[in-house]
């Protein structure tokens, strides 16, 4: 049996797979911040689903160096050697979560994608994955001798480059509060909250009491997105539209840096929830707005990953290999 995990800032998903990396035999989701570490979560999972393990691999939201990561959006580190001891294995695979997500793409079917840009029907070459969730992850894919190889990055922490006077104001606002304005701080769950708070402060419009109470009781980013959908609050709508525009711009930046003519995949937990907004003109307008290379960007296929097991499948695939 293969044990695989997708460890994020909000949730940690653990699954057992059989001989393939397609369908989990058992699957559980744990709130990441409710536990003291991945080893605790793994013990809980195996207590509920005992199994003789052949291999294990985990995708973790953070830079992986020498089998260890100090997770950016979690309070606890993850250590492959410690996990190997807990699981009774010689070694455990540890990947960046976007690396796992990228490997998982090859396990998906056409129904697992929504197309934002058809692009060139014969598109080939490098590919890119960008995923906004609790944070913002980015990865590259290159194919050598028919086999896909993934390059992990921490591109979500690169400097945010404003494209308008409004975004310059946003950059200043984020920098004054955080010291550094990265793309993650304006294009993620917390990024959406930052944009909302910036726009609310900029406009000087008082926050409705009902909205403030909802954001105290629930995830603020989810509330902002929900109220943008139903039109109950114009600032929420403006915040979501601005984040979608920034998301498209950074996806286009990543495509250029990787020369991702083979396609760009939009992953993460946010994209499926805001698919109608991504399918509007704003995302792709920002994606292709690259001056002399706009024509090149317009030929790149852009797809949203709808299957939330992509990273789990990718971790299982790497474990099986």
C-alpha positions in Angstrom: 0.0 0.0 0.0 1.1 3.6 -0.7 0.5 6.4 1.8 0.2 9.8 0.3 -0.4 13.3 1.7 -1.2 16.8 0.6 -0.2 19.1 3.4 -1.6 22.7 3.1 -1.9 25.7 5.4 -5.6 25.1 5.9 -6.1 21.3 5.4 -4.0 18.2 5.3 -5.3 15.4 3.2 -4.1 11.8 3.7 -4.9 8.8 1.6 -4.0 5.2 1.1 -3.6 3.9 -2.5 -3.4 0.5 -3.9 -1.3 -0.5 -7.0 -2.2 2.7 -8.9 -2.2 6.4 -8.1 -5.7 7.0 -9.4 -8.3 6.0 -6.7 -7.6 6.2 -2.9 -8.7 3.2 -0.9 -9.2 5.5 2.2 -9.1 9.2 2.4 -9.3 11.7 5.3 -9.0 15.5 5.6 -7.7 17.1 8.8 -7.6 20.8 9.8 -3.8 21.5 9.7 -3.8 24.0 12.6 -5.7 21.7 14.9 -2.7 19.3 15.1 0.8 19.6 16.4 2.5 18.1 13.3 2.2 15.8 10.3 3.5 12.8 12.3 0.5 13.2 14.7 -1.9 13.3 11.7 -0.3 10.3 10.1 -0.7 8.3 13.3 -4.4 9.3 13.6 -5.0 8.2 10.0 -3.2 4.8 10.4 -5.0 4.1 13.7 -8.3 4.5 11.7 -7.0 2.7 8.6 -4.3 0.2 9.5 -2.2 -0.9 6.6 1.2 -2.5 5.7 3.0 0.3 3.8 5.3 -0.2 0.9 6.1 3.5 0.3 5.0 7.0 1.4 5.3 10.5 -0.1 3.9 13.9 1.0 3.5 17.2 -0.8 4.0 20.0 1.6 3.3 23.8 1.2 6.9 25.1 1.6 10.4 24.8 0.3 11.9 21.3 0.7 15.6 21.3 1.5 17.5 18.1 2.5 14.2 16.2 3.3 12.9 18.9 5.6 10.6 22.0 5.3 9.8 24.8 7.6 6.3 25.2 6.2 5.5 28.8 5.3 1.9 28.9 6.3 2.0 26.3 9.1 3.3 26.5 12.7 5.1 23.2 12.4 8.0 21.8 10.3 7.9 18.5 8.4 10.9 16.1 8.5 11.1 13.1 6.1 13.5 11.1 8.4 11.2 11.5 11.4 8.2 10.4 9.3 10.1 7.4 8.1 10.7 6.4 11.7 7.0 6.9 12.5 5.9 4.8 9.5 8.6 2.1 9.8 10.0 2.8 6.3 13.6 3.2 5.1 12.7 6.5 3.5 9.8 8.8 2.9 9.4 11.1 -0.1 8.9 14.8 0.6 7.9 17.2 -2.2 6.8 20.8 -2.5 3.0 20.7 -2.7 3.0 22.3 -6.2 5.5 19.6 -7.3 3.1 17.0 -6.2 0.2 18.8 -7.9 2.2 19.0 -11.2 3.0 15.3 -11.1 -0.7 14.6 -10.4 -1.8 16.2 -13.7 -0.8 13.2 -15.7 -3.3 11.1 -13.7 -6.2 13.3 -14.6 -8.8 13.0 -17.3 -10.4 15.6 -19.6 -13.4 16.0 -17.3 -11.0 17.1 -14.5 -10.2 20.4 -16.4 -12.1 23.6 -17.3 -10.6 25.4 -20.3 -10.0 29.2 -20.0 -8.0 29.4 -23.3 -8.0 26.8 -26.0 -4.7 28.0 -27.4 -2.8 26.2 -30.1 -4.4 22.7 -30.7 -0.9 21.3 -31.3 0.7 23.0 -28.3 3.9 21.4 -27.0 6.8 22.3 -24.8 7.2 23.2 -21.2 4.2 23.6 -18.9 3.4 25.6 -15.8 1.2 25.2 -12.7 0.1 28.1 -10.5 -2.2 27.5 -7.6 -3.7 30.0 -5.2 -5.0 28.6 -1.9 -3.9 29.5 1.6 -0.7 30.7 -0.2 0.4 30.9 -3.8 2.4 28.1 -5.3 4.1 27.8 -8.7 6.0 25.0 -10.5 7.3 24.1 -14.0 7.1 20.9 -16.0 9.4 19.7 -18.7 9.1 16.4 -20.6 12.3 14.4 -21.4 12.1 11.1 -23.4 8.4 11.0 -22.8 8.6 11.4 -19.1 7.4 14.5 -17.2 9.9 16.1 -14.8 8.8 18.8 -12.4 10.7 21.9 -11.2 9.6 23.1 -7.8 9.8 26.9 -7.2 8.9 29.4 -4.5 7.8 31.9 -7.2 4.7 33.0 -5.2 7.0 34.9 -2.9 8.6 36.9 -5.7 8.0 40.7 -5.7 4.5 41.8 -6.7 4.8 44.1 -9.8 1.9 46.6 -9.9 0.5 47.4 -13.3 -1.8 50.4 -12.6 -2.1 53.3 -10.2 -4.5 51.3 -8.1 -2.1 48.4 -7.8 0.7 50.9 -6.9 -1.5 52.0 -4.0 -2.1 48.3 -3.1 1.7 47.7 -3.2 2.3 50.6 -0.9 -0.5 49.4 1.5 0.8 45.8 1.7 4.4 46.9 2.0 3.5 49.3 4.9 1.9 46.4 6.8 4.1 43.5 5.9 7.4 44.9 4.9 7.4 43.0 1.6 4.7 42.8 -1.1 4.9 39.4 -2.7 2.4 37.9 -5.2 1.2 35.6 -2.4 0.2 38.6 -0.3 -2.2 39.8 -3.1 -3.1 36.5 -4.8 -4.2 33.8 -2.4 -6.8 33.4 0.4 -5.0 35.9 2.6 -4.2 38.0 -0.5 -8.0 38.4 -1.2 -8.4 39.5 2.4 -5.6 42.0 2.0 -7.1 43.5 -1.2 -10.5 43.7 0.5 -9.1 45.5 3.5 -7.1 47.9 1.3 -10.1 48.8 -0.8 -12.3 49.2 2.2 -9.8 51.6 3.8 -9.2 53.4 0.5 -12.9 54.0 -0.1 -13.6 55.1 3.4 -16.9 53.1 3.3 -17.8 51.6 6.6 -17.9 47.8 6.7 -21.5 46.5 7.2 -22.1 45.0 10.7 -23.5 41.8 9.2 -20.4 41.4 7.0 -18.0 42.0 9.9 -19.8 39.4 12.0 -19.7 36.8 9.2 -16.0 37.3 8.8 -15.5 36.8 12.5 -17.4 33.5 12.5 -16.0 32.0 9.2 -13.0 32.1 6.9 -12.8 35.8 5.8 -11.6 35.0 2.2 -14.5 32.6 1.7 -17.0 35.2 3.0 -15.6 37.9 0.6 -15.8 35.5 -2.3 -19.3 34.5 -1.4 -20.5 38.0 -1.1 -18.9 39.0 -4.4 -20.8 36.1 -6.0 -24.2 37.1 -4.6 -23.6 40.9 -5.1 -24.4 41.8 -1.4 -21.3 43.9 -1.0 -19.6 45.9 -3.8 -16.2 46.1 -2.1 -16.2 42.3 -2.0 -16.9 42.2 -5.7 -14.2 44.7 -6.5 -11.7 42.8 -4.3 -12.4 39.5 -6.1 -12.2 41.1 -9.6 -8.8 42.8 -8.7 -7.4 39.5 -7.4 -8.5 37.6 -10.5 -6.8 40.2 -12.7 -3.6 39.9 -10.6 -3.9 36.1 -10.8 -4.0 36.2 -14.6 -1.1 38.6 -14.8 1.2 36.4 -12.6 0.1 33.3 -14.5 1.2 35.0 -17.7 4.5 36.0 -16.0 5.1 32.4 -15.1 4.3 31.2 -18.6 7.0 33.6 -20.0 9.6 32.7 -17.4 9.2 29.0 -18.2 8.4 29.4 -21.9 5.3 27.2 -21.1 4.1 26.8 -24.6 2.7 23.4 -23.7 0.1 24.9 -21.4 -0.6 26.6 -18.0 -2.6 24.9 -15.3 -4.5 26.8 -12.6 -4.7 24.6 -9.5 -5.3 25.2 -5.8 -8.5 25.3 -3.8 -9.6 28.8 -4.9 -9.9 28.4 -8.7 -12.8 25.9 -8.8 -14.7 28.1 -6.4 -14.3 31.2 -8.5 -14.5 29.5 -11.9 -17.2 31.9 -13.3 -14.9 34.9 -12.5 -11.9 33.2 -14.1 -14.0 32.5 -17.2 -14.7 36.2 -17.6 -12.5 38.3 -19.7 -10.4 39.8 -16.9 -8.2 36.8 -16.2 -7.1 36.1 -19.8 -6.9 39.8 -20.6 -4.2 40.1 -17.9 -2.6 36.8 -18.9 -1.9 37.9 -22.5 -1.2 41.6 -21.7 2.6 41.3 -22.2 3.4 43.8 -24.9 5.4 42.4 -27.8 4.8 38.8 -26.6 1.0 39.0 -26.3 0.6 36.9 -29.4 2.7 34.2 -28.0 0.7 34.1 -24.7 -2.6 34.0 -26.6 -1.5 30.6 -28.2 -0.9 28.9 -24.8 -3.7 26.6 -23.5 -4.9 27.6 -20.1 -6.9 25.1 -18.0 -8.3 25.0 -14.4 -7.7 21.8 -12.5 -11.1 20.8 -11.0 -10.0 17.6 -9.3 -9.0 18.3 -5.7 -7.1 15.0 -5.5 -4.4 16.1 -8.0 -1.7 16.7 -5.4 -2.5 13.5 -3.5 -2.4 11.5 -6.8 1.0 13.2 -7.6 2.4 12.2 -4.3 1.2 8.7 -4.7 2.6 8.5 -8.2 6.1 9.6 -7.0 5.9 7.1 -4.1 5.1 4.3 -6.6 8.1 5.2 -8.7 
